[in-house]
Amino acid sequence: MSEGDNDNKIYISPDKILVVYKQKRKTFLLKDISKLKPETKKMLFPLIVGGILTPLSSLSFFVNLSLPWLHLIAILGGMLLFYLGWTGKTVLTLVFRNGDELNYYLPSVSKNLEAFMEFANVTMHQYATGSFGNLLYFDLQNEELDIFFGKQTESGQSLFPVYGYTYAQVANAKKGKNELTAIDASKAGIEIKFTYHRGTGLMRPVVDQPLLQESHVMPTKSDYN
């Protein structure tokens, strides 16, 4: 679930979360999920096997001195299995409102996934409280809005890609500016990804094609002050 990984992806829509894991798709209702979180889970199988193999191999080594290299390999293998089981593996956990959890094992948690989880958790909180639509903010000139919302084609220098801000980012990086364009991501009609922006050093939402006009909302200055 990192940029460019087409076999493992996660999407959020107005009422669902879609997880693509090892090319298999599974959909969950937004109302059923409490939050997304990264965790490190201990792996029981290598932990148990390593915990049994290491002491038994050590005991066998002292009881039967023949084949010492075989005993040594078994001891080291058991220790390695125990270590791998104890250190665990990174997982993306879906926490359901009934207390159940579902884990997806990952090589690591990418910056893209961290940014998505932050955005998705705010969206799910708003869904639960009845305040729909997690807003994204874009610093655009008035003459760029028609291109941004697909009412006019680009002329001259390309407008896209356009980097935006989440609520948390705009509160810190753009505080006090009231000319930002806000959109409801759930109504954008396109996939909005989070990617690294070199200028700010942040994982920011990026739009690379026009959005639906219906996603445009008019926040007040206090929305991001």
SVG drawing of the C-alpha trace seen along z (x, -y; Angstrom):
<svg xmlns="http://www.w3.org/2000/svg" viewBox="-26 -35 56 74">
<polyline fill="none" stroke="black" stroke-width="0.4" points="0.0,0.0 2.6,-2.4 2.8,-4.6 3.0,-2.5 1.8,0.7 -1.2,1.8 -1.6,5.2 -2.3,3.6 -4.4,0.5 -7.0,-1.0 -9.8,-3.4 -12.5,-5.4 -15.8,-6.5 -18.8,-8.3 -20.0,-5.1 -17.5,-2.3 -13.8,-1.3 -12.4,0.9 -9.2,2.9 -7.2,4.5 -4.8,7.0 -2.7,9.3 -5.1,8.4 -8.1,9.6 -10.8,7.0 -13.0,6.7 -15.5,4.0 -16.5,2.8 -19.3,0.4 -18.0,-2.8 -20.6,-2.7 -19.1,0.6 -15.5,-0.6 -14.2,-2.6 -10.7,-3.4 -7.6,-2.2 -4.3,-1.8 -0.8,-0.3 0.4,2.3 3.2,4.8 1.7,8.3 3.8,11.1 3.7,14.3 2.6,17.2 3.7,20.1 7.5,19.2 7.4,18.1 6.1,21.4 8.2,23.5 11.3,21.6 10.5,21.7 10.3,25.5 13.1,26.3 15.8,24.2 15.8,25.9 15.2,29.4 18.1,29.0 20.3,27.6 19.4,30.6 20.0,33.1 23.4,31.5 24.6,32.2 23.0,35.6 24.2,36.9 27.6,35.4 27.4,36.9 26.6,34.6 27.4,31.4 26.9,29.2 23.4,30.5 22.6,29.7 24.1,26.2 22.1,25.5 18.9,26.6 19.7,24.4 20.4,21.4 17.3,22.1 15.1,22.2 16.6,19.0 16.0,17.3 12.4,18.5 11.8,17.3 13.3,13.9 11.2,13.5 8.0,14.5 8.9,12.1 9.7,9.1 6.5,9.7 5.3,8.2 3.7,4.9 -0.1,5.0 -2.8,2.6 -5.7,3.2 -9.3,2.4 -11.1,1.9 -14.8,2.5 -17.4,0.8 -18.4,4.1 -14.8,4.6 -13.7,7.1 -10.4,6.5 -9.1,7.5 -5.4,7.5 -3.6,7.1 0.1,8.0 2.4,5.5 6.2,5.2 6.0,1.8 3.7,-1.2 4.5,-3.8 4.2,-7.5 1.4,-7.4 -0.6,-4.9 0.0,-7.0 -1.4,-10.1 -4.4,-8.1 -5.1,-6.6 -5.1,-10.1 -7.6,-11.3 -9.8,-8.2 -10.0,-8.2 -11.2,-11.8 -13.7,-10.9 -15.0,-7.9 -15.3,-10.1 -17.4,-12.6 -19.5,-9.8 -20.2,-8.6 -21.1,-12.0 -23.3,-12.9 -20.9,-15.5 -20.3,-14.2 -17.5,-15.2 -13.8,-15.5 -12.6,-18.6 -9.4,-19.0 -8.1,-22.5 -6.3,-23.9 -4.6,-27.2 -6.0,-28.3 -6.6,-31.5 -10.1,-32.4 -9.1,-31.9 -7.9,-28.4 -11.2,-27.2 -13.0,-26.4 -10.1,-24.2 -9.9,-22.6 -13.6,-21.6 -13.5,-20.6 -15.6,-23.5 -12.7,-24.7 -9.7,-23.0 -6.2,-24.0 -4.5,-26.7 -0.8,-27.4 1.0,-26.0 -0.6,-22.9 -2.5,-23.4 -2.2,-19.8 -1.0,-18.2 -2.4,-20.4 -1.2,-19.7 -3.7,-20.3 -3.9,-20.2 -5.8,-18.1 -7.6,-19.9 -4.6,-19.3 -2.1,-20.5 -4.0,-23.6 -4.5,-24.5 -0.7,-24.5 0.8,-25.5 -1.9,-27.9 -3.4,-29.4 -5.1,-32.7 -5.6,-32.4 -9.2,-32.6 -8.9,-32.2 -8.4,-28.5 -10.7,-26.3 -12.3,-23.5 -13.6,-20.2 -15.5,-17.2 -13.2,-14.4 -16.1,-11.9 -17.7,-13.7 -14.7,-14.4 -15.4,-11.7 -11.7,-10.8 -9.1,-9.0 -7.1,-11.4 -3.8,-10.1 -1.4,-11.2 2.1,-11.8 5.3,-13.4 5.6,-17.2 9.2,-18.3 8.5,-21.9 6.7,-21.4 8.1,-18.0 4.5,-16.8 2.5,-13.9 -0.2,-15.9 -3.3,-15.0 -2.7,-15.6 -5.2,-16.1 -4.0,-15.2 -7.3,-15.7 -10.4,-17.8 -12.9,-17.2 -16.7,-17.2 -18.2,-20.6 -20.5,-19.1 -17.4,-18.5 -16.8,-22.2 -17.9,-23.6 -17.6,-27.0 -16.0,-26.8 -15.8,-29.9 -12.4,-31.2 -12.9,-29.7 -13.0,-26.2 -9.2,-26.3 -8.2,-28.9"/>
</svg>
